[in-house]
Amino acid sequence: MKIAVIGSTHAGTAAVTNMAKLYPEADITVYERNDNVSFLSCGLALYVGGVVNDPQGLFYSSPEELQNLGVTMKMQHDVEHIDTVRRTIEATNLVTGEKIHDTYDKLIMTTGSWPVTPPIEGIGLDNILLAKNYHQANTIIERAKDAQKVTVVGAGYIGVELVEAFEKAGKDVTLIDGAGRILNKYLDEEFTTMVENDFKARGIELAMNETVQHFEGTNGSVSTVTTNSGTYETDLVILCVGFRPNTDLLKGKVDMLDNGAIKVNEYMQTSDPDIFAAGDCCAVPYNPTGGHMYIPLATNAVRMGTLAARNLIEPTMKHVGTQGTSGLHIFDLNMASTGLTETSAQLLGIHVKNITIEDTHRPAFMPTAEKVMLKVTINPDSRRILGAQIISKADVTQSINTMSVCIQTGMTIDELAYTDFFFQPHFNQPWNFLNKAGLEAQSQEPQRLPELV
């Protein structure tokens, strides 16, 4: 059996590692544009900020390691065409220019995503950079040495993490986003306001509700960014405006969402039975709504890649779906979310109810007790939990992993009220704040108790 894998970051590396063990007799060939595999782009800002000194720690595999498993690694090869009828592949060796023709019995698409580059006037100027892979991270580090004024365009996870890194490095930082607030895809306004206030207190300039109109430069290098509301001087621009799935090779050949994300079934199989897909090129089953969503996260990718390998020959293990669970540490604040927020529910036209509580993470008699804000989103009819968000100076983000399990298993807010959690004063309170969210939800509902006789 000939297996071809296109792309080898998280999903591809997971698929290849597992297939090499599961199918030792298979002929496995990997096509990868870059000269490395498995780069953790979620650690990019930590690398740029100097928190991670050894970049090799951001790789958990290598071409040599995969080759030692018996896999043929065609690094720096660009696949240019796939014939899904004849099951053939055409690629070019980016080093030698040699054309490669190959065949496959099973194909795994793990081509990932690529940063969105809007057609903005002046975008080709020097020192306007993207933030996705290892080589781009190195370029950012090198260019930032001589830059005092840095502009980050895009206030998602990578954008705000880079803002933190540049501020800590003593740069003058401006953050621009077309939305009204930062991190709007992950957290509701009461949470993002806390982060924005912290940014402002540190001298970071926020330009929300602003869209970049054009860039201007001096001697070929960017010098100003002009939005619909103002002009900002800059020495360096980092574009973090989102990602699009790399799926052009299969356009019109398998079912996709409107944004080009490949739709897969619960066994990671596309509409073509011989083609599987995993990672950032895919739409994932999203448990809070029961539909498919595009959620490019490394955690989703490694799970999907592993499942693609296990289900390649026959359906063996189903994907249990995702809640889009994620976390973030910015300056002194720890935050995390899972499932639907109030904002995302409104955008999807889903009627929800929200319960918000403020508490301390442990008893007041302890030397310190940090404030915690928790918000839980539920279906008001079934009372099933659909989402949760948390923020605190204390690291209580693991509680969102608990809430992710609650969503996946269909738990109700009433069951959460009485779920068994341990108590120890170093860590929490006798009533865990997750319990308290459930109790608060019950207190908001009229209770019909039996009369005493």
Buried (B, 14 or more C-beta within 10 A) or exposed (E): EBBBBBBBBBBBBBBBBBBBEEBEEBBBBBBBBBEBBBBBBBBBBBBBBEEBEEBEEBBBBBBEBBEEBEBBBBBBBBBEEBEBEEBBBBBBBBEEEEEBEBEBEBBBBBBBBBBEEEEBEBBEBEBBBBBBBBEBBEBBBEBBEEBEBBBBBBBBBBBBBBBBBBBBBEBBBBBBBBBEBBBBBBBBBBBBEBBBEBBEEEEBBBBBBBBBBEBBBEEEBBBBBBBEEEEBEBBBBBBBBBBBBBBEBBEEBBEBBEEBBBBBBBBBBBBBEEBBBBBBBBBBBBBBBEEBBBBBBBBBBBBBBBBBBBBBEEEEEEBEBBBBBBBBBBBEBBBBBBBBBBBBBEEEEBEBBBBBBEBBBBEEEEEEBBEBBBBBBBBEEEBBBBBBBBBBBBEBBEBBBBBBEBBBEEBBBBBBBEEEBEEEEEBBBEBBBBBBBBBBBBEEEEEEEEEEE
